[in-house]
């Protein structure tokens, strides 16, 4: 079964590059540029398996708030939080979420998104 991944990043180049990487890796990908757009996509199609969100999103709420909302409303969705600028503490984000540092090696991101055993 192909996993559906929602990628959230406010940087267009990072968003498109990550989407292409995951699509080339065999995932079905949808994109959002911020909190509200991501929540809207999940409300219209909750069949998403994995959320990959940057912490820093333009405006507010940020990626941590998005991770919390998704973990609460859609507990079946695995959450991967990424950042190259901020390193949150484990208690800052949902218990089942994982943090992954940017920049990431393409193969490592594919493994983290595709391997449910890390949760």
DAZIRA-V276539 format. One record per residue. N is the residue number from 1. RES is the residue in one small letter. OMEGA is omega in radians with two decimals (* if undefined). Layout:
n = <N,N>
res = <RES,RES>
omega = <OMEGA,OMEGA>
This chain:
n = <1,2,3,4,5,6,7,8,9,10,11,12,13,14,15,16,17,18,19,20,21,22,23,24,25,26,27,28,29,30,31,32,33,34,35,36,37,38,39,40,41,42,43,44,45,46,47,48,49,50,51,52,53,54,55,56,57,58,59,60,61,62,63,64,65,66,67,68,69,70,71,72,73,74,75,76,77,78,79,80,81,82,83,84,85,86,87,88,89,90,91,92,93,94,95,96,97,98,99,100,101,102,103,104,105,106,107,108,109,110,111,112,113,114,115,116,117,118,119>
res = <x,x,x,x,x,x,x,x,x,x,x,x,x,x,x,x,x,x,x,x,x,x,x,x,x,x,x,x,x,x,x,x,x,x,x,x,x,x,x,x,x,x,x,x,x,x,x,x,x,x,x,x,x,x,x,x,x,x,x,x,x,x,x,x,x,x,x,x,x,x,x,x,x,x,x,x,x,x,x,x,x,x,x,x,x,x,x,x,x,x,x,x,x,x,x,x,x,x,x,x,x,x,x,x,x,x,x,x,x,x,x,x,x,x,x,x,x,x,x>
omega = <3.13,3.10,3.08,-3.06,3.02,3.13,-3.13,3.09,-3.12,3.07,-3.05,-3.13,3.11,-3.14,-3.10,3.12,3.13,3.12,3.14,3.12,-3.11,3.09,3.09,3.11,3.06,3.13,2.96,-2.99,2.90,-3.00,3.02,-3.10,-3.14,-3.07,-3.05,3.13,3.13,3.12,3.10,3.12,3.13,3.11,3.14,3.14,-3.08,-3.13,3.12,3.13,-3.05,2.99,3.01,-3.09,2.99,3.09,-3.06,3.08,3.13,-3.11,3.10,-0.02,-3.10,-3.11,3.09,3.10,3.09,3.12,3.12,-3.13,-3.14,3.13,-3.13,-3.05,-3.12,-3.04,3.11,-3.10,3.05,-3.07,3.04,-3.14,-3.10,3.04,3.02,-3.05,-3.03,3.05,-3.11,3.02,-3.11,-3.13,-3.12,-3.09,-3.07,-3.07,-3.09,3.13,3.03,3.09,-3.11,-3.06,2.99,-0.08,-3.10,3.04,-3.09,-3.13,-3.14,3.12,3.11,3.14,-3.12,-3.12,-3.05,-3.04,-3.14,-3.11,-3.13,-3.14,*>
